[in-house]
Amino acid sequence: MRLPQSSSELLSALILLPALTTAIDIDCKQKIIVDEKPFDLNPLSGPHSVSWVRKHPPSIYNTTYTIDICQRLGRTKNVPKGDECPGGTHVCGITQITNPEDDTSSIGEVVPIAGQYTFTGGDLSPYWTRLKTSSSHADSKLEGLRLEMHGGKYDKRKQKAVVELICQRDTEKSIRSREVDDDDDDENDETKEKVDDGAGGSLQFISYGPGNEDEDILRLKWNTKYACEDAKDAPDGDGGKKRAHWGFFTWFIVVAFLATATYLIFGSWLNYNRYGARGWDLLPHGDTIRDIPYIFRDWMRRVVDTVQGSGSRGGYSAV
């Protein structure tokens, strides 16, 4: 049976579709090259979440933005499909509405902001900008990258995520912190969260809102040592000085050596002052130390005799 030409083309497109969508995604296992500068962002792989809380009495709107720049977000167990973003999403915003007065909570919005959506035609189209070469005067003074991700759509409006990865060589403490912006109207208080990213940096929510007539933009700021242009030379984030970490075995050898040296020095000093000893007599248990080579020789001879003896035949010998 011969398929029509249009059917053959459709079949070929469906076969190649997974390869095409994979190629469009960001591969952090390979160095990200921007303006001939390599950046290793693989340590930032995995989902990271940051929240934006607004008070609109009697309700509280808590939007959690989850981002994974290196791969698509996975499904969450025991969560209905309608309460999370569709497959292929890299950046997702979920708003939970809570009413403290009647102790109720519900999912208000699920916004797929950026991702590769095969069946809806949304393309991630990641676009990297090196801040030092940015056309913005303010950005050109910074070191790092800007990542723009597209593909999302919500309520007939396009969505886009803009993530500024700012070089930060000093490793932050792993402390979860919050930054609060208070408006003059107490009923519109909001909390913009800044969280530890688990890799020595911090992820911060900046803003979310209309960028133009038909597009909403999420802006995030990511302080990380992996956005530094010399990060490949200083993977530990301390200016290129690699830290040497001693293992347990090394520490054991060092402590044992120091303990033995202390024992011998103190024992020799004691024998000299108490008994006026000289030479081998200075060492504590000097007789035993002198006999060590002979003791070892006798032990080796016994081992050899035992091994040779085990190989001989038992029982009666032939007459």
Backbone as CSV, one residue per row, in Angstrom:
resi,resn,N_x,N_y,N_z,CA_x,CA_y,CA_z,C_x,C_y,C_z
1,MET,0.854,-1.204,0.000,0.000,0.000,0.000,0.881,1.241,0.000
2,ARG,0.589,2.159,-0.901,1.387,3.390,-1.007,0.610,4.547,-0.426
3,LEU,1.241,5.237,0.503,0.597,6.382,1.131,0.614,7.569,0.197
4,PRO,-0.392,8.399,0.269,-0.352,9.642,-0.511,0.826,10.497,-0.073
5,GLN,1.244,11.365,-0.998,2.419,12.194,-0.701,2.204,13.039,0.532
6,SER,1.013,13.599,0.715,0.741,14.442,1.882,0.813,13.623,3.163
7,SER,0.317,12.378,3.116,0.363,11.512,4.290,1.803,11.140,4.624
8,SER,2.603,10.893,3.597,4.011,10.558,3.825,4.747,11.717,4.482
9,GLU,4.483,12.918,4.016,5.128,14.093,4.604,4.697,14.271,6.052
10,LEU,3.409,14.021,6.333,2.923,14.146,7.706,3.570,13.116,8.599
11,LEU,3.711,11.877,8.099,4.338,10.825,8.878,5.797,11.152,9.175
12,SER,6.503,11.673,8.175,7.909,12.055,8.379,8.032,13.160,9.407
13,ALA,7.101,14.099,9.375,7.138,15.210,10.330,6.908,14.719,11.743
14,LEU,5.982,13.736,11.883,5.707,13.198,13.217,6.894,12.416,13.757
15,ILE,7.609,11.716,12.867,8.778,10.959,13.295,9.895,11.888,13.745
16,LEU,10.094,12.989,13.034,11.177,13.922,13.350,10.816,14.889,14.462
17,LEU,9.546,14.934,14.856,9.100,15.931,15.821,9.812,15.849,17.159
18,PRO,9.986,14.654,17.785,10.702,14.601,19.055,12.119,15.126,18.957
19,ALA,12.821,14.830,17.852,14.200,15.314,17.699,14.231,16.821,17.580
20,LEU,13.249,17.382,16.870,13.225,18.836,16.695,12.960,19.530,18.009
21,THR,12.002,19.024,18.797,11.674,19.668,20.064,12.816,19.541,21.044
22,THR,13.544,18.413,21.007,14.685,18.262,21.896,15.780,19.252,21.549
23,ALA,15.973,19.501,20.255,17.038,20.410,19.834,16.755,21.839,20.270
24,ILE,15.466,22.188,20.376,15.120,23.555,20.738,15.346,23.800,22.227
25,ASP,15.245,22.753,23.043,15.444,22.911,24.471,16.885,23.319,24.782
26,ILE,17.084,23.815,26.010,18.405,24.238,26.459,19.142,23.029,27.020
27,ASP,20.326,22.763,26.525,21.135,21.639,26.986,22.256,22.178,27.876
28,CYS,22.031,22.128,29.188,23.024,22.660,30.119,24.201,21.717,30.318
29,LYS,24.092,20.488,29.819,25.221,19.573,29.936,26.373,20.021,29.038
30,GLN,26.035,20.814,28.034,27.044,21.433,27.191,27.239,22.882,27.636
31,LYS,28.425,23.421,27.430,28.692,24.809,27.782,27.799,25.737,26.951
32,ILE,27.221,26.736,27.615,26.451,27.755,26.912,27.432,28.796,26.389
33,ILE,27.494,28.969,25.083,28.436,29.904,24.475,27.690,31.174,24.096
34,VAL,28.088,32.294,24.684,27.495,33.596,24.380,28.636,34.567,24.109
35,ASP,28.657,35.129,22.911,29.733,36.028,22.501,31.106,35.389,22.718
36,GLU,31.197,34.105,22.352,32.437,33.332,22.438,32.896,33.131,23.870
37,LYS,32.024,33.372,24.843,32.328,33.137,26.254,31.557,31.903,26.724
38,PRO,32.240,30.888,27.277,31.548,29.679,27.728,31.040,29.842,29.169
39,PHE,29.843,29.340,29.416,29.240,29.362,30.753,28.720,27.962,31.071
40,ASP,29.084,27.467,32.236,28.614,26.157,32.680,27.464,26.372,33.666
41,LEU,26.238,26.175,33.194,25.055,26.394,34.016,24.427,25.087,34.487
42,ASN,25.096,23.986,34.254,24.538,22.697,34.662,24.286,22.597,36.166
43,PRO,25.122,23.224,37.037,24.817,23.187,38.475,23.488,23.849,38.844
44,LEU,22.932,24.668,37.953,21.659,25.336,38.226,20.474,24.508,37.741
45,SER,20.746,23.323,37.204,19.682,22.478,36.692,18.759,22.026,37.809
46,GLY,17.493,21.818,37.456,16.504,21.393,38.432,15.496,22.492,38.704
47,PRO,14.334,22.133,39.255,13.297,23.140,39.519,13.655,24.035,40.692
48,HIS,13.428,25.330,40.520,13.619,26.331,41.585,12.345,27.177,41.658
49,SER,11.885,27.429,42.869,10.616,28.136,43.049,10.801,29.399,43.877
50,VAL,10.032,30.427,43.524,10.027,31.693,44.245,8.603,32.228,44.220
51,SER,8.208,32.935,45.275,6.806,33.326,45.425,6.606,34.834,45.386
52,TRP,5.396,35.198,45.014,4.937,36.585,45.023,3.566,36.595,45.708
53,VAL,3.511,37.236,46.873,2.294,37.220,47.688,1.669,38.609,47.695
54,ARG,0.359,38.664,47.394,-0.385,39.930,47.446,-1.594,39.777,48.361
55,LYS,-1.838,40.832,49.118,-2.987,40.828,50.020,-4.112,41.655,49.416
56,HIS,-5.220,41.004,49.163,-6.432,41.662,48.687,-7.572,41.211,49.595
57,PRO,-7.707,41.853,50.754,-8.679,41.402,51.751,-10.055,41.177,51.138
58,PRO,-10.688,40.085,51.550,-10.251,39.174,52.620,-9.331,38.055,52.150
59,SER,-8.873,38.102,50.898,-8.100,36.989,50.344,-6.616,37.332,50.242
60,ILE,-5.810,36.272,50.188,-4.366,36.385,49.978,-4.026,35.589,48.724
61,TYR,-3.372,36.250,47.768,-2.983,35.622,46.509,-1.487,35.277,46.569
62,ASN,-1.192,34.005,46.518,0.191,33.540,46.581,0.532,32.842,45.267
63,THR,1.348,33.515,44.445,1.755,32.940,43.158,3.160,32.379,43.287
64,THR,3.291,31.105,43.003,4.591,30.432,43.032,5.076,30.226,41.607
65,TYR,6.231,30.803,41.300,6.843,30.650,39.981,7.949,29.597,40.082
66,THR,7.811,28.557,39.292,8.802,27.480,39.277,9.508,27.492,37.931
67,ILE,10.833,27.445,37.975,11.630,27.556,36.758,12.703,26.478,36.734
68,ASP,12.938,25.938,35.565,14.063,25.045,35.310,14.616,25.440,33.947
69,ILE,15.764,26.101,33.957,16.305,26.609,32.702,16.927,25.507,31.858
70,CYS,17.218,24.358,32.467,17.949,23.315,31.760,17.070,22.207,31.194
71,GLN,15.919,21.988,31.782,15.056,20.923,31.301,13.611,21.225,31.653
72,ARG,12.718,20.436,31.096,11.299,20.669,31.303,10.873,20.246,32.712
73,LEU,9.913,20.939,33.249,9.414,20.616,34.575,8.675,19.282,34.535
74,GLY,8.867,18.482,35.577,8.198,17.190,35.652,6.826,17.300,36.298
75,ARG,6.066,16.236,36.179,4.754,16.168,36.791,4.880,15.993,38.296
76,THR,3.915,16.538,39.033,3.860,16.400,40.482,2.849,15.323,40.841
77,LYS,3.269,14.403,41.697,2.380,13.305,42.068,1.158,13.833,42.835
78,ASN,0.052,13.163,42.618,-1.209,13.439,43.329,-1.733,14.850,43.080
79,VAL,-1.326,15.463,41.971,-1.818,16.797,41.607,-2.594,16.669,40.305
80,PRO,-3.858,17.115,40.268,-4.641,17.039,39.018,-3.967,17.817,37.897
81,LYS,-4.168,17.355,36.658,-3.538,18.004,35.508,-3.934,19.473,35.396
82,GLY,-5.174,19.785,35.771,-5.628,21.162,35.662,-5.005,22.100,36.671
83,ASP,-4.321,21.538,37.680,-3.710,22.364,38.725,-2.207,22.532,38.527
84,GLU,-1.689,22.138,37.367,-0.284,22.371,37.058,-0.128,22.596,35.564
85,CYS,1.026,23.135,35.186,1.258,23.495,33.795,1.408,22.249,32.926
86,PRO,1.119,22.363,31.642,1.208,21.203,30.748,2.645,20.754,30.520
87,GLY,2.790,19.572,29.941,4.115,19.057,29.641,4.856,19.962,28.684
88,GLY,6.175,20.024,28.849,7.003,20.877,28.008,7.307,22.223,28.619
89,THR,6.745,22.483,29.828,6.910,23.805,30.457,8.264,23.925,31.146
90,HIS,8.903,25.072,30.965,10.138,25.411,31.680,9.879,26.409,32.808
91,VAL,8.893,27.264,32.647,8.550,28.269,33.657,7.034,28.230,33.859
92,CYS,6.620,28.050,35.101,5.193,27.917,35.404,4.831,28.789,36.598
93,GLY,3.676,29.448,36.514,3.173,30.257,37.618,1.821,29.738,38.093
94,ILE,1.722,29.384,39.362,0.480,28.858,39.933,0.059,29.750,41.096
95,THR,-1.142,30.282,41.011,-1.664,31.189,42.033,-2.647,30.447,42.928
96,GLN,-2.374,30.500,44.216,-3.263,29.905,45.204,-3.944,31.025,45.983
97,ILE,-5.272,30.967,46.048,-6.057,31.995,46.729,-6.522,31.437,48.066
98,THR,-6.161,32.147,49.135,-6.512,31.710,50.486,-7.361,32.774,51.157
99,ASN,-8.408,32.331,51.837,-9.260,33.233,52.618,-9.142,32.847,54.082
100,PRO,-8.365,33.607,54.881,-8.168,33.240,56.288,-9.456,33.291,57.110
101,GLU,-10.434,34.092,56.677,-11.651,34.248,57.469,-12.461,32.955,57.506
102,ASP,-12.611,32.302,56.358,-13.367,31.050,56.341,-12.469,29.832,56.135
103,ASP,-11.141,30.056,56.191,-10.160,28.972,56.115,-10.361,28.124,54.854
104,THR,-10.430,28.798,53.706,-10.578,28.106,52.424,-9.387,28.422,51.531
105,SER,-9.121,27.513,50.613,-8.004,27.692,49.691,-8.357,27.051,48.356
106,SER,-7.950,27.698,47.274,-8.236,27.174,45.943,-7.176,27.652,44.963
107,ILE,-7.053,26.945,43.837,-6.131,27.326,42.768,-6.830,28.349,41.879
108,GLY,-6.244,29.538,41.773,-6.859,30.601,40.983,-6.418,30.592,39.533
109,GLU,-5.097,30.504,39.304,-4.556,30.553,37.948,-3.413,29.557,37.805
110,VAL,-3.315,28.973,36.646,-2.165,28.151,36.268,-1.670,28.691,34.937
111,VAL,-0.529,29.384,34.975,-0.045,30.103,33.795,1.240,29.458,33.273
112,PRO,1.193,28.816,32.109,2.425,28.326,31.477,3.149,29.498,30.812
113,ILE,4.227,29.947,31.413,4.889,31.167,30.948,5.864,30.883,29.815
114,ALA,6.626,29.818,29.933,7.616,29.507,28.892,7.781,28.004,28.778
115,GLY,7.964,27.544,27.547,8.165,26.122,27.323,8.098,25.784,25.848
116,GLN,8.286,24.505,25.569,8.198,24.008,24.205,6.919,23.175,24.104
117,TYR,5.911,23.748,23.460,4.598,23.118,23.396,4.354,22.637,21.967
118,THR,4.426,21.341,21.803,4.383,20.749,20.475,3.056,20.973,19.770
119,PHE,1.966,20.732,20.482,0.654,20.718,19.837,-0.027,22.084,19.790
120,THR,0.453,23.032,20.586,-0.147,24.370,20.552,0.705,25.362,19.774
121,GLY,1.876,24.922,19.333,2.709,25.782,18.499,3.552,26.774,19.259
122,GLY,3.658,26.629,20.580,4.494,27.549,21.355,5.937,27.101,21.366
123,ASP,6.844,27.994,20.979,8.271,27.675,20.919,9.007,28.343,22.073
124,LEU,9.878,27.573,22.713,10.688,28.125,23.803,11.582,29.254,23.302
125,SER,12.199,29.057,22.149,13.048,30.068,21.507,13.948,30.797,22.510
126,PRO,14.826,30.071,23.214,15.694,30.735,24.195,16.644,31.709,23.517
127,TYR,16.780,32.879,24.109,17.665,33.904,23.550,18.580,34.413,24.658
128,TRP,19.886,34.278,24.444,20.888,34.663,25.439,21.512,36.002,25.069
129,THR,21.755,36.808,26.100,22.450,38.084,25.923,23.527,38.207,26.991
130,ARG,24.722,38.532,26.572,25.805,38.816,27.515,25.655,40.251,27.975
131,LEU,25.507,40.435,29.294,25.164,41.753,29.816,26.212,42.802,29.475
132,LYS,27.462,42.424,29.438,28.520,43.402,29.152,28.394,43.984,27.748
133,THR,27.764,43.246,26.853,27.590,43.737,25.487,26.164,44.186,25.228
134,SER,25.377,44.337,26.290,23.990,44.745,26.131,23.904,46.195,25.670
135,SER,22.840,46.506,24.942,22.642,47.880,24.471,22.230,48.805,25.609
136,SER,21.757,48.221,26.711,21.380,49.024,27.878,22.629,49.481,28.621
137,HIS,22.697,50.761,28.934,23.866,51.303,29.632,23.994,50.709,31.027
138,ALA,22.867,50.515,31.718,22.899,49.964,33.075,23.362,48.511,33.056
139,ASP,22.878,47.734,32.085,23.253,46.330,32.016,24.701,46.142,31.617
140,SER,25.241,47.041,30.826,26.623,46.900,30.350,27.629,47.008,31.487
141,LYS,27.206,47.530,32.626,28.089,47.621,33.777,28.087,46.340,34.611
142,LEU,27.191,45.417,34.275,27.062,44.176,35.018,27.765,43.037,34.295
143,GLU,28.065,41.994,35.039,28.645,40.785,34.464,27.644,39.649,34.635
144,GLY,27.341,38.981,33.543,26.384,37.895,33.611,25.652,37.699,32.298
145,LEU,24.474,37.097,32.388,23.689,36.751,31.211,22.225,37.145,31.402
146,ARG,21.556,37.363,30.286,20.105,37.510,30.289,19.520,36.427,29.404
147,LEU,18.560,35.700,29.959,17.905,34.625,29.219,16.434,34.972,29.024
148,GLU,15.994,34.958,27.771,14.584,35.170,27.453,14.001,33.850,26.958
149,MET,12.876,33.455,27.553,12.194,32.225,27.165,10.745,32.537,26.823
150,HIS,10.254,31.892,25.772,8.921,32.175,25.259,8.092,30.894,25.214
151,GLY,6.988,30.974,24.499,6.180,29.792,24.211,4.869,29.704,24.946
152,GLY,4.766,30.350,26.116,3.548,30.250,26.907,2.444,31.175,26.408
153,LYS,1.225,30.810,26.761,0.067,31.627,26.408,-1.012,31.419,27.454
154,TYR,-1.620,32.527,27.896,-2.677,32.439,28.902,-3.688,33.552,28.667
155,ASP,-4.952,33.179,28.647,-6.045,34.138,28.458,-5.815,34.974,27.190
156,LYS,-5.401,34.280,26.119,-5.160,34.885,24.814,-4.009,35.892,24.809
157,ARG,-3.165,35.849,25.835,-2.005,36.734,25.896,-0.726,35.894,25.896
158,LYS,0.246,36.339,25.103,1.529,35.669,25.076,2.247,35.863,26.411
159,GLN,3.107,34.914,26.731,3.863,34.965,27.965,5.363,34.899,27.663
160,LYS,6.150,35.519,28.504,7.608,35.494,28.330,8.275,35.593,29.691
161,ALA,9.371,34.874,29.856,10.173,34.944,31.082,11.529,35.548,30.761
162,VAL,11.923,36.519,31.551,13.229,37.162,31.405,13.997,36.941,32.703
163,VAL,15.085,36.192,32.599,15.896,35.849,33.770,17.264,36.483,33.622
164,GLU,17.620,37.327,34.566,18.952,37.932,34.564,19.826,37.168,35.555
165,LEU,20.835,36.498,35.012,21.783,35.764,35.837,22.977,36.675,36.086
166,ILE,23.084,37.173,37.314,24.095,38.159,37.675,25.278,37.462,38.345
167,CYS,26.481,37.818,37.911,27.686,37.237,38.501,27.814,37.633,39.963
168,GLN,27.970,36.643,40.802,28.201,36.878,42.236,29.251,35.886,42.699
169,ARG,30.448,36.356,42.911,31.561,35.469,43.242,31.535,35.019,44.697
170,ASP,31.010,35.845,45.584,30.949,35.481,46.991,29.773,34.556,47.222
171,THR,30.046,33.374,47.763,28.997,32.401,48.012,28.108,32.873,49.146
172,GLU,26.804,32.852,48.904,25.856,33.259,49.934,25.618,32.126,50.910
173,LYS,25.231,32.488,52.126,24.834,31.485,53.101,23.496,30.891,52.681
174,SER,23.313,29.633,53.006,22.078,28.951,52.632,20.963,29.333,53.592
175,ILE,20.486,30.549,53.445,19.419,31.053,54.304,18.277,31.528,53.436
176,ARG,17.094,31.076,53.738,15.916,31.489,53.000,15.473,32.839,53.540
177,SER,15.402,33.845,52.677,15.061,35.193,53.113,13.917,35.733,52.283
178,ARG,13.293,36.806,52.772,12.190,37.437,52.079,12.448,38.937,51.999
179,GLU,12.032,39.524,50.895,12.077,40.967,50.745,10.653,41.452,50.543
180,VAL,10.251,42.444,51.310,8.877,42.908,51.287,8.828,44.331,50.770
181,ASP,7.966,44.566,49.778,7.705,45.904,49.267,6.326,46.306,49.726
182,ASP,6.246,47.321,50.574,4.973,47.767,51.114,4.488,48.995,50.363
183,ASP,3.255,48.943,49.880,2.641,50.098,49.253,2.014,50.982,50.315
184,ASP,1.612,52.189,49.890,0.967,53.093,50.835,-0.362,52.529,51.306
185,ASP,-1.042,51.804,50.456,-2.316,51.205,50.803,-2.055,49.854,51.452
186,ASP,-2.449,49.726,52.720,-2.192,48.493,53.451,-2.897,47.300,52.840
187,GLU,-3.968,47.547,52.060,-4.718,46.448,51.486,-4.008,45.841,50.279
188,ASN,-2.930,46.465,49.815,-2.206,45.965,48.649,-0.762,45.615,48.998
189,ASP,-0.537,45.213,50.253,0.802,44.797,50.644,1.218,43.594,49.815
190,GLU,2.483,43.556,49.455,2.976,42.426,48.677,4.333,41.985,49.194
191,THR,4.626,40.725,49.018,5.891,40.138,49.420,6.579,39.553,48.194
192,LYS,7.766,40.065,47.898,8.568,39.536,46.801,9.675,38.682,47.407
193,GLU,9.615,37.413,47.116,10.487,36.453,47.788,11.848,36.336,47.114
194,LYS,12.853,36.146,47.960,14.208,35.874,47.513,14.661,34.605,48.221
195,VAL,15.053,33.578,47.454,15.328,32.276,48.046,16.713,31.777,47.662
196,ASP,17.244,30.937,48.521,18.511,30.270,48.249,18.313,29.241,47.138
197,ASP,19.223,29.205,46.172,19.061,28.293,45.034,19.732,26.940,45.249
198,GLY,20.350,26.763,46.419,20.996,25.492,46.699,22.344,25.314,46.032
199,ALA,22.808,26.328,45.309,24.098,26.245,44.623,24.964,27.453,44.953
200,GLY,24.734,28.025,46.121,25.542,29.160,46.561,25.039,30.508,46.120
201,GLY,23.888,30.559,45.459,23.342,31.830,44.981,21.920,32.035,45.472
202,SER,21.213,32.969,44.832,19.845,33.276,45.251,19.003,33.636,44.033
203,LEU,17.731,33.244,44.103,16.761,33.547,43.050,15.723,34.500,43.625
204,GLN,15.421,35.571,42.883,14.527,36.610,43.392,13.463,36.966,42.357
205,PHE,12.223,37.075,42.836,11.143,37.563,41.982,11.238,39.077,41.867
206,ILE,11.138,39.591,40.652,11.197,41.032,40.422,9.817,41.581,40.085
207,SER,9.192,41.050,39.036,7.886,41.571,38.644,7.210,40.627,37.659
208,TYR,5.894,40.829,37.536,5.121,40.127,36.513,3.990,41.049,36.094
209,GLY,3.872,41.257,34.793,2.813,42.131,34.307,2.935,42.367,32.819
210,PRO,2.078,43.238,32.281,2.074,43.506,30.832,3.389,44.109,30.366
211,GLY,3.929,43.535,29.274,5.113,44.104,28.650,4.738,44.951,27.462
212,ASN,3.696,44.531,26.759,3.136,45.320,25.664,1.649,44.971,25.552
213,GLU,1.060,45.249,24.429,-0.384,45.107,24.287,-0.865,43.673,24.449
214,ASP,-0.100,42.710,23.976,-0.592,41.333,23.989,0.368,40.359,24.660
215,GLU,1.251,40.846,25.545,2.244,39.970,26.151,2.476,40.338,27.614
216,ASP,2.548,39.316,28.470,2.906,39.490,29.876,4.320,38.960,30.084
217,ILE,5.080,39.651,30.956,6.489,39.301,31.160,6.753,39.039,32.639
218,LEU,7.376,37.900,32.908,7.874,37.568,34.244,9.361,37.899,34.287
219,ARG,9.768,38.652,35.292,11.172,39.026,35.443,11.716,38.436,36.743
220,LEU,12.817,37.716,36.615,13.499,37.108,37.751,14.962,37.526,37.756
221,LYS,15.533,37.585,38.947,16.955,37.908,39.099,17.624,36.744,39.812
222,TRP,18.713,36.260,39.204,19.399,35.089,39.739,20.856,35.452,39.997
223,ASN,21.230,35.610,41.256,22.614,35.874,41.629,23.345,34.537,41.768
224,THR,24.369,34.345,40.977,25.065,33.064,40.997,26.497,33.213,40.516
225,LYS,27.387,32.410,41.081,28.788,32.426,40.653,28.962,31.811,39.269
226,TYR,27.967,31.045,38.821,28.088,30.387,37.525,27.804,31.331,36.362
227,ALA,27.397,32.552,36.665,27.218,33.557,35.622,28.468,34.412,35.444
228,CYS,29.508,34.118,36.216,30.762,34.867,36.087,31.548,34.334,34.887
229,GLU,32.170,35.232,34.168,32.874,34.842,32.953,34.145,34.061,33.244
230,ASP,34.644,34.146,34.471,35.813,33.357,34.840,35.429,32.184,35.732
231,ALA,34.166,31.791,35.713,33.705,30.701,36.581,34.389,29.391,36.248
232,LYS,34.763,29.198,34.977,35.450,27.964,34.582,36.818,27.866,35.220
233,ASP,37.403,29.045,35.584,38.707,29.042,36.241,38.582,29.015,37.749
234,ALA,37.372,29.324,38.259,37.150,29.357,39.702,35.844,28.664,40.028
235,PRO,35.775,27.336,39.866,34.527,26.624,40.073,34.033,26.666,41.497
236,ASP,34.919,26.949,42.451,34.482,27.011,43.837,34.013,28.388,44.237
237,GLY,34.055,29.357,43.332,33.497,30.668,43.587,34.296,31.525,44.540
238,ASP,35.626,31.301,44.663,36.414,32.134,45.562,37.620,32.694,44.823
239,GLY,37.307,33.310,43.653,38.334,34.048,42.940,39.425,33.203,42.337
240,GLY,39.113,31.957,41.991,40.099,31.109,41.340,40.937,30.299,42.291
241,LYS,40.755,30.447,43.606,41.518,29.689,44.576,40.738,28.439,44.953
242,LYS,41.230,27.301,44.506,40.550,26.057,44.800,40.863,25.619,46.225
243,ARG,39.848,25.141,46.891,40.009,24.707,48.266,40.317,23.216,48.283
244,ALA,41.342,22.855,49.039,41.699,21.458,49.183,40.993,20.896,50.408
245,HIS,40.256,19.828,50.237,39.522,19.215,51.329,40.174,17.872,51.664
246,TRP,40.610,17.715,52.908,41.235,16.484,53.346,40.163,15.482,53.735
247,GLY,40.397,14.220,53.361,39.464,13.173,53.724,39.771,12.595,55.090
248,PHE,38.926,11.645,55.499,39.078,11.040,56.827,40.413,10.311,56.946
249,PHE,40.830,9.577,55.908,42.067,8.808,55.978,43.278,9.719,56.152
250,THR,43.279,10.845,55.441,44.395,11.787,55.567,44.486,12.340,56.973
251,TRP,43.333,12.732,57.513,43.320,13.246,58.894,43.790,12.176,59.892
252,PHE,43.392,10.922,59.658,43.803,9.839,60.558,45.322,9.672,60.566
253,ILE,45.934,9.723,59.381,47.396,9.592,59.288,48.085,10.750,60.012
254,VAL,47.578,11.967,59.797,48.184,13.143,60.423,48.084,13.061,61.940
255,VAL,46.908,12.724,62.455,46.720,12.643,63.910,47.573,11.530,64.505
256,ALA,47.630,10.378,63.816,48.442,9.270,64.328,49.922,9.645,64.370
257,PHE,50.389,10.342,63.328,51.801,10.765,63.304,52.108,11.747,64.425
258,LEU,51.242,12.730,64.628,51.465,13.709,65.679,51.428,13.062,67.063
259,ALA,50.504,12.112,67.249,50.404,11.444,68.552,51.657,10.615,68.828
260,THR,52.143,9.896,67.801,53.357,9.086,67.980,54.576,9.961,68.253
261,ALA,54.705,11.063,67.501,55.840,11.970,67.708,55.802,12.579,69.105
262,THR,54.609,12.980,69.555,54.479,13.555,70.896,54.870,12.549,71.963
263,TYR,54.427,11.299,71.798,54.744,10.256,72.776,56.255,10.007,72.846
264,LEU,56.913,9.920,71.680,58.353,9.651,71.670,59.144,10.820,72.249
265,ILE,58.772,12.043,71.880,59.512,13.219,72.363,59.349,13.372,73.876
266,PHE,58.109,13.250,74.351,57.865,13.410,75.779,58.530,12.283,76.563
267,GLY,58.438,11.046,76.043,59.066,9.919,76.749,60.575,10.052,76.805
268,SER,61.201,10.510,75.700,62.651,10.697,75.678,63.076,11.771,76.663
269,TRP,62.310,12.870,76.696,62.646,13.939,77.639,62.541,13.450,79.079
270,LEU,61.526,12.644,79.358,61.334,12.127,80.714,62.462,11.189,81.104
271,ASN,62.876,10.286,80.202,63.974,9.360,80.506,65.299,10.093,80.677
272,TYR,65.494,11.155,79.935,66.747,11.916,80.043,66.838,12.632,81.384
273,ASN,65.752,13.287,81.782,65.775,14.048,83.027,65.672,13.169,84.262
274,ARG,64.965,12.040,84.169,64.765,11.204,85.358,65.891,10.215,85.550
275,TYR,66.378,9.605,84.433,67.376,8.546,84.557,68.705,8.887,83.909
276,GLY,68.818,10.047,83.273,70.047,10.402,82.584,70.370,9.471,81.433
277,ALA,69.339,8.961,80.760,69.528,7.983,79.698,70.165,8.622,78.477
278,ARG,70.853,7.762,77.674,71.479,8.202,76.450,71.163,7.199,75.335
279,GLY,71.256,7.672,74.063,71.088,6.783,72.924,69.710,6.128,72.897
280,TRP,69.723,4.774,72.638,68.458,4.041,72.538,67.693,4.063,73.852
281,ASP,68.434,4.233,74.962,67.752,4.220,76.260,66.852,5.438,76.451
282,LEU,67.057,6.459,75.606,66.184,7.639,75.709,64.746,7.300,75.320
283,LEU,64.572,6.441,74.318,63.242,6.159,73.804,62.428,5.359,74.804
284,PRO,61.173,5.705,74.992,60.307,4.895,75.858,60.132,3.507,75.251
285,HIS,60.229,2.492,76.114,60.158,1.106,75.654,61.220,0.846,74.593
286,GLY,62.449,1.321,74.868,63.534,1.191,73.907,63.868,-0.248,73.583
287,ASP,63.814,-1.112,74.606,64.125,-2.520,74.363,63.146,-3.128,73.358
288,THR,61.888,-2.784,73.510,60.868,-3.327,72.600,61.084,-2.811,71.186
289,ILE,61.416,-1.514,71.064,61.636,-0.935,69.745,62.822,-1.581,69.061
290,ARG,63.906,-1.860,69.843,65.081,-2.507,69.251,64.770,-3.928,68.794
291,ASP,63.825,-4.564,69.490,63.497,-5.957,69.157,62.482,-6.077,68.027
292,ILE,61.925,-4.955,67.567,60.888,-5.023,66.533,61.352,-5.763,65.290
293,PRO,62.569,-5.485,64.725,63.003,-6.232,63.530,63.060,-7.733,63.766
294,TYR,63.531,-8.167,64.960,63.632,-9.589,65.243,62.247,-10.214,65.439
295,ILE,61.368,-9.451,66.092,60.001,-9.945,66.274,59.321,-10.128,64.919
296,PHE,59.510,-9.166,64.033,58.916,-9.256,62.701,59.492,-10.435,61.914
297,ARG,60.821,-10.674,62.066,61.460,-11.780,61.358,60.916,-13.119,61.839
298,ASP,60.770,-13.257,63.159,60.230,-14.499,63.706,58.784,-14.713,63.276
299,TRP,58.032,-13.618,63.212,56.622,-13.743,62.807,56.524,-14.186,61.346
300,MET,57.359,-13.616,60.467,57.345,-14.000,59.070,57.757,-15.467,58.909
301,ARG,58.745,-15.914,59.707,59.184,-17.305,59.613,58.062,-18.249,60.034
302,ARG,57.331,-17.873,61.064,56.209,-18.691,61.513,55.115,-18.764,60.456
303,VAL,54.861,-17.614,59.772,53.848,-17.612,58.714,54.259,-18.536,57.586
304,VAL,55.548,-18.475,57.176,56.035,-19.320,56.087,55.938,-20.789,56.462
305,ASP,56.323,-21.129,57.701,56.241,-22.523,58.145,54.811,-23.011,58.163
306,THR,53.891,-22.139,58.555,52.479,-22.530,58.595,51.942,-22.794,57.209
307,VAL,52.316,-21.908,56.252,51.855,-22.092,54.879,52.428,-23.367,54.268
308,GLN,53.692,-23.612,54.472,54.341,-24.823,53.931,53.796,-26.085,54.601
309,GLY,53.507,-25.992,55.873,52.986,-27.146,56.588,51.608,-27.530,56.154
310,SER,50.776,-26.515,55.772,49.402,-26.802,55.358,49.358,-27.521,54.035
311,GLY,50.439,-27.448,53.253,50.445,-28.107,51.941,50.892,-29.552,51.983
312,SER,51.461,-30.056,53.118,51.913,-31.434,53.220,50.759,-32.375,53.442
313,ARG,50.918,-33.652,53.024,49.869,-34.617,53.164,49.798,-35.137,54.589
314,GLY,48.595,-35.328,55.076,48.421,-35.890,56.406,48.329,-37.413,56.338
315,GLY,48.253,-38.072,57.512,48.081,-39.525,57.557,49.424,-40.253,57.550
316,TYR,49.407,-41.529,57.197,50.608,-42.347,57.218,51.430,-42.129,55.946
317,SER,52.742,-42.190,56.099,53.617,-42.100,54.942,53.816,-43.458,54.333
318,ALA,54.145,-43.483,53.050,54.318,-44.771,52.349,55.571,-45.477,52.838
319,VAL,55.505,-46.810,52.932,56.644,-47.599,53.393,57.446,-48.076,52.189
